[in-house]
Structures are given as C-alpha cells and as structure tokens.
Amino acid sequence: MRLNVPYVSQLGDGATLPDDCGQASTLTLLLHYRRVTARVAVDMLSRDTYGKTTAPQLVSLASRYDLPMAYDTAQNPDRGLLAAFEAGHPVILLVNYADLGFPVHLVGGVNQGLHWLVGTGQDEDGNWIVNDPLWVGSQGAGLTLSPARLKAAYRRYRVFHQDAKPLLAGA
C-alpha cells in the first residue's frame, strides 16, 4: 500500500537554505492535500520558518496554508501508521539520519543528525516506504526501511493531518 505523494527535495533549485528538511516535508503534505501548487518552493516555506524545525513549528507552518496538522510523541513509530496510510494520510517522521542505514550519497556523509522525512506506505514485505528530502532530484522518493530500521532511527515525533490522529492513536 503506497500513497501517491509528491516528492520534494531539500537540495537544488528552490531549496537553497540550510536545514530545511522540515519545510520540504511540510511542502510535501501541502502538495498532497492540494493546499499549494508546484510553484511553491521549499525556500518560500523556509523564509516563514527558517532553519531547523520542531513538530509545533511544522504544525504552525502548515496552518498558514489552511492545512490542519497535529503531532504526537509516540514511543513506537509503527503504531497506527498503516491505518493512516490506508486512509490517505502521509506522516512526517523525525529520525536520526545515520540510523537509517542509507548509502553515503552526500559529500558530508550520512551523519546528518536529526531529520524529518515523509512516510508514504508499506510494501508487500512489510517494509515502510518513505520520501526522504535529503537526496538530489527524485532519488529520495519511495525508499524502503525495515520496521526495525525505522524503529532504531525514529526520534519520538510524528506530524500528520489532524484527521489521522485517531488512526495513529490506534483507535
């Protein structure tokens, strides 16, 4: 089960400011829910909320575009995730980048610290599908993580459309 979610990179044209993974992930959801058009660039969101972001800042940023978002601090990133995807809701996840186990694709290596990415589904083998904005072009779209790998990398914050809250709570 994989949602058709646009991919947004934090590297390249329209994304020239540092530490804008949260803004790129928020833009992904704004595009998914059709609150903005593709003409909106990551830099536009970064001018509103500059630099590294917290979950409340992402919720506030989305609200500027009339997208009702919420966040939680679930111990287990898997809880309710598939239900949210099945209902059409991607989920932004905070992770420690080095723990994702991705191949080295950045000049500075993969030890990038805390990082936001977007969960978009689950494959037939039970692996989670994510869009990681820290790749050039669209190379970060549709990457897979085993449940154990996501659990190891996850850092207790999930940001999502308000309607997904009961699904993620396991209700």
TILUM-754086 format. One record per residue (C-alpha): residue number from 1; z, y, x. Coordinates in nm, 2 decimals. Layout:
ATOM,NUM,Z,Y,X $
...
***
This chain:
ATOM,1,0.00,0.00,0.00 $
ATOM,2,-0.12,0.32,0.17 $
ATOM,3,-0.13,0.66,0.02 $
ATOM,4,-0.44,0.87,0.07 $
ATOM,5,-0.26,1.15,0.26 $
ATOM,6,-0.44,1.42,0.46 $
ATOM,7,-0.38,1.41,0.84 $
ATOM,8,-0.26,1.73,1.01 $
ATOM,9,-0.23,1.76,1.39 $
ATOM,10,0.01,2.00,1.56 $
ATOM,11,-0.23,2.01,1.86 $
ATOM,12,-0.55,2.20,1.87 $
ATOM,13,-0.72,2.47,1.66 $
ATOM,14,-0.49,2.63,1.41 $
ATOM,15,-0.18,2.48,1.57 $
ATOM,16,-0.12,2.68,1.88 $
ATOM,17,0.26,2.74,1.87 $
ATOM,18,0.52,2.50,2.03 $
ATOM,19,0.75,2.27,1.84 $
ATOM,20,0.56,2.27,1.51 $
ATOM,21,0.58,1.91,1.40 $
ATOM,22,0.79,2.01,1.10 $
ATOM,23,0.54,2.27,1.00 $
ATOM,24,0.25,2.02,1.04 $
ATOM,25,0.43,1.76,0.84 $
ATOM,26,0.51,2.01,0.57 $
ATOM,27,0.15,2.12,0.56 $
ATOM,28,0.05,1.75,0.51 $
ATOM,29,0.26,1.74,0.20 $
ATOM,30,0.14,2.08,0.07 $
ATOM,31,-0.22,1.95,0.11 $
ATOM,32,-0.13,1.61,-0.05 $
ATOM,33,0.02,1.78,-0.36 $
ATOM,34,-0.26,2.04,-0.37 $
ATOM,35,-0.04,2.34,-0.32 $
ATOM,36,-0.27,2.48,-0.05 $
ATOM,37,-0.63,2.43,0.07 $
ATOM,38,-0.76,2.31,0.40 $
ATOM,39,-0.80,2.68,0.51 $
ATOM,40,-0.42,2.70,0.56 $
ATOM,41,-0.34,2.62,0.92 $
ATOM,42,-0.02,2.50,1.09 $
ATOM,43,0.01,2.84,1.26 $
ATOM,44,0.04,3.01,0.92 $
ATOM,45,0.35,2.80,0.84 $
ATOM,46,0.48,2.84,1.19 $
ATOM,47,0.48,3.22,1.15 $
ATOM,48,0.70,3.18,0.84 $
ATOM,49,0.94,2.93,1.02 $
ATOM,50,0.90,2.94,1.39 $
ATOM,51,0.98,2.66,1.64 $
ATOM,52,1.20,2.35,1.59 $
ATOM,53,1.30,2.29,1.23 $
ATOM,54,1.57,2.14,1.03 $
ATOM,55,1.54,1.95,0.70 $
ATOM,56,1.67,2.25,0.50 $
ATOM,57,1.41,2.47,0.67 $
ATOM,58,1.13,2.23,0.57 $
ATOM,59,1.25,2.24,0.21 $
ATOM,60,1.26,2.62,0.22 $
ATOM,61,0.91,2.64,0.38 $
ATOM,62,0.76,2.41,0.11 $
ATOM,63,0.93,2.62,-0.17 $
ATOM,64,0.73,2.93,-0.05 $
ATOM,65,0.43,2.74,-0.18 $
ATOM,66,0.59,2.62,-0.50 $
ATOM,67,0.65,2.26,-0.38 $
ATOM,68,0.99,2.14,-0.49 $
ATOM,69,1.13,1.94,-0.20 $
ATOM,70,1.46,1.78,-0.12 $
ATOM,71,1.61,1.59,0.17 $
ATOM,72,1.87,1.32,0.23 $
ATOM,73,2.06,1.17,0.52 $
ATOM,74,2.01,0.80,0.45 $
ATOM,75,2.15,0.56,0.71 $
ATOM,76,1.86,0.33,0.66 $
ATOM,77,1.51,0.48,0.66 $
ATOM,78,1.36,0.19,0.46 $
ATOM,79,1.59,0.24,0.15 $
ATOM,80,1.35,0.32,-0.14 $
ATOM,81,1.06,0.41,0.09 $
ATOM,82,0.81,0.16,-0.06 $
ATOM,83,0.91,0.27,-0.41 $
ATOM,84,0.84,0.63,-0.32 $
ATOM,85,0.50,0.54,-0.17 $
ATOM,86,0.41,0.33,-0.48 $
ATOM,87,0.49,0.64,-0.70 $
ATOM,88,0.26,0.85,-0.48 $
ATOM,89,0.51,1.03,-0.26 $
ATOM,90,0.48,1.05,0.11 $
ATOM,91,0.81,1.11,0.30 $
ATOM,92,0.87,1.32,0.61 $
ATOM,93,1.10,1.14,0.86 $
ATOM,94,1.29,1.27,1.16 $
ATOM,95,1.27,1.03,1.46 $
ATOM,96,1.34,1.02,1.83 $
ATOM,97,0.98,1.02,1.97 $
ATOM,98,1.04,0.80,2.27 $
ATOM,99,1.19,0.52,2.05 $
ATOM,100,0.86,0.50,1.85 $
ATOM,101,0.70,0.29,2.13 $
ATOM,102,0.37,0.47,2.11 $
ATOM,103,0.14,0.45,2.42 $
ATOM,104,0.15,0.75,2.65 $
ATOM,105,-0.10,0.99,2.50 $
ATOM,106,0.05,1.33,2.61 $
ATOM,107,0.05,1.49,2.95 $
ATOM,108,0.42,1.53,2.93 $
ATOM,109,0.48,1.16,2.83 $
ATOM,110,0.64,1.03,2.52 $
ATOM,111,0.99,1.16,2.58 $
ATOM,112,0.95,1.45,2.34 $
ATOM,113,1.29,1.44,2.17 $
ATOM,114,1.34,1.48,1.80 $
ATOM,115,1.02,1.48,1.60 $
ATOM,116,0.90,1.50,1.24 $
ATOM,117,0.62,1.26,1.11 $
ATOM,118,0.50,1.15,0.77 $
ATOM,119,0.54,0.81,0.62 $
ATOM,120,0.24,0.72,0.41 $
ATOM,121,0.27,0.35,0.32 $
ATOM,122,0.33,-0.01,0.42 $
ATOM,123,0.07,-0.26,0.54 $
ATOM,124,0.04,-0.63,0.43 $
ATOM,125,0.26,-0.74,0.72 $
ATOM,126,0.55,-0.51,0.62 $
ATOM,127,0.49,-0.25,0.89 $
ATOM,128,0.53,0.11,0.80 $
ATOM,129,0.23,0.34,0.81 $
ATOM,130,0.28,0.69,0.94 $
ATOM,131,0.08,1.01,1.02 $
ATOM,132,0.21,1.14,1.35 $
ATOM,133,0.10,1.51,1.41 $
ATOM,134,0.16,1.48,1.78 $
ATOM,135,-0.19,1.35,1.85 $
ATOM,136,-0.52,1.53,1.92 $
ATOM,137,-0.78,1.52,1.64 $
ATOM,138,-0.71,1.25,1.39 $
ATOM,139,-0.58,0.98,1.63 $
ATOM,140,-0.23,1.00,1.49 $
ATOM,141,-0.34,0.91,1.13 $
ATOM,142,-0.24,0.57,1.00 $
ATOM,143,-0.03,0.45,1.29 $
ATOM,144,0.19,0.15,1.22 $
ATOM,145,0.56,0.09,1.31 $
ATOM,146,0.75,-0.23,1.26 $
ATOM,147,1.06,-0.19,1.04 $
ATOM,148,1.28,-0.25,1.35 $
ATOM,149,1.09,0.02,1.55 $
ATOM,150,1.13,0.27,1.27 $
ATOM,151,1.49,0.19,1.23 $
ATOM,152,1.55,0.24,1.60 $
ATOM,153,1.37,0.57,1.61 $
ATOM,154,1.50,0.72,1.28 $
ATOM,155,1.75,1.01,1.30 $
ATOM,156,1.90,1.02,0.95 $
ATOM,157,1.68,1.29,0.78 $
ATOM,158,1.41,1.23,0.52 $
ATOM,159,1.23,1.52,0.34 $
ATOM,160,1.04,1.45,0.02 $
ATOM,161,0.91,1.57,-0.31 $
ATOM,162,1.21,1.62,-0.55 $
ATOM,163,1.07,1.36,-0.79 $
ATOM,164,1.11,1.09,-0.52 $
ATOM,165,1.48,1.15,-0.49 $
ATOM,166,1.59,0.88,-0.74 $
ATOM,167,1.34,0.63,-0.59 $
ATOM,168,1.47,0.69,-0.23 $
ATOM,169,1.83,0.65,-0.36 $
ATOM,170,1.74,0.31,-0.48 $
ATOM,171,1.79,0.40,-0.85 $
***
